[in-house]
Amino acid sequence: MAHVIQADESGALVVPAGVAGQVQPGSRFTVEPCGDAVILRRQPTAAEDWWNATDPAQRVAGLEEWIANLPQSPALPRAATHRDSMYE
C-alpha cells in the first residue's frame, strides 16, 4: 500500500501517523537520499546503545553497582509481610 508524504507550508515533510510504525515521541531519524527515494532510519536511544555495547556480565555488574549505591533504609517489620496484612 502506498502512502503520500506531503510538504507543509514551511517545507517540512509530514509523515502520516502510523505510516512509520510505532514511533515514540522524541525519536530521531537520519535521512538518507537514495536515488529518487529517501530512507528514514530511526537512531537508537542511549539505552539501546548501552545495551548493544555491553555483554550480559557487564549488565549484571552495572545492576549490582546500582544496587550497592542505593540509599540504606530500615528493613520491613515482619508484620508488614505477613499474609493477613496484605489484604487490609
C-alpha positions as CSV (number, residue, x, y, z in Angstrom):
1,M,0.0,0.0,0.0
2,A,1.4,3.4,-1.0
3,H,1.2,6.4,1.3
4,V,1.6,10.1,0.3
5,I,4.0,12.3,2.3
6,Q,3.4,15.9,1.7
7,A,5.5,19.0,2.5
8,D,3.8,21.6,4.7
9,E,3.8,25.4,4.3
10,S,7.3,25.6,5.9
11,G,8.7,22.8,3.6
12,A,8.8,20.1,6.3
13,L,7.8,16.7,5.2
14,V,4.9,15.4,7.1
15,V,4.6,11.6,7.6
16,P,1.1,10.5,8.5
17,A,0.7,8.7,11.8
18,G,1.2,5.0,11.7
19,V,3.0,5.0,8.3
20,A,6.4,4.5,10.0
21,G,5.1,2.0,12.6
22,Q,5.2,2.6,16.3
23,V,7.3,5.7,16.8
24,Q,7.9,7.1,20.3
25,P,7.7,10.9,20.8
26,G,11.2,12.4,20.5
27,S,12.5,9.7,18.3
28,R,15.3,10.8,16.0
29,F,15.9,9.7,12.4
30,T,18.7,10.0,9.9
31,V,17.6,10.9,6.3
32,E,19.5,9.1,3.5
33,P,18.9,10.1,-0.1
34,C,18.7,7.0,-2.3
35,G,18.2,7.9,-5.9
36,D,14.6,9.2,-6.2
37,A,13.7,7.9,-2.8
38,V,14.5,8.9,0.8
39,I,15.3,6.4,3.6
40,L,14.4,7.3,7.2
41,R,16.4,5.3,9.8
42,R,15.5,5.6,13.5
43,Q,18.5,6.4,15.6
44,P,19.0,4.2,18.7
45,T,18.4,5.7,22.1
46,A,21.2,6.0,24.6
47,A,19.8,2.9,26.5
48,E,19.8,0.9,23.2
49,D,23.4,2.0,22.5
50,W,24.4,0.9,26.0
51,W,22.6,-2.4,25.7
52,N,24.2,-3.2,22.4
53,A,27.7,-2.2,23.6
54,T,27.7,-4.4,26.7
55,D,27.7,-8.1,27.3
56,P,25.5,-9.9,29.9
57,A,28.3,-9.9,32.5
58,Q,28.7,-6.1,32.2
59,R,25.0,-5.6,32.5
60,V,24.9,-7.7,35.7
61,A,27.9,-5.7,37.1
62,G,26.1,-2.5,36.3
63,L,23.0,-3.7,38.1
64,E,25.0,-4.8,41.1
65,E,26.8,-1.5,41.3
66,W,23.4,0.4,41.1
67,I,22.0,-1.8,43.9
68,A,25.1,-1.2,46.0
69,N,24.7,2.6,45.7
70,L,21.0,2.6,46.7
71,P,20.4,4.6,50.0
72,Q,20.2,2.5,53.2
73,S,16.8,2.0,54.6
74,P,15.3,0.1,57.5
75,A,14.0,-3.4,56.9
76,L,10.3,-4.0,56.8
77,P,8.8,-5.3,60.0
78,R,7.7,-8.9,59.9
79,A,4.1,-7.9,60.3
80,A,4.3,-6.0,57.0
81,T,5.0,-9.1,55.1
82,H,2.5,-11.3,56.9
83,R,-0.2,-12.8,54.7
84,D,-3.1,-11.2,56.7
85,S,-1.6,-7.7,56.4
86,M,-1.6,-7.9,52.6
87,Y,-5.4,-7.9,52.4
88,E,-6.0,-4.9,54.7
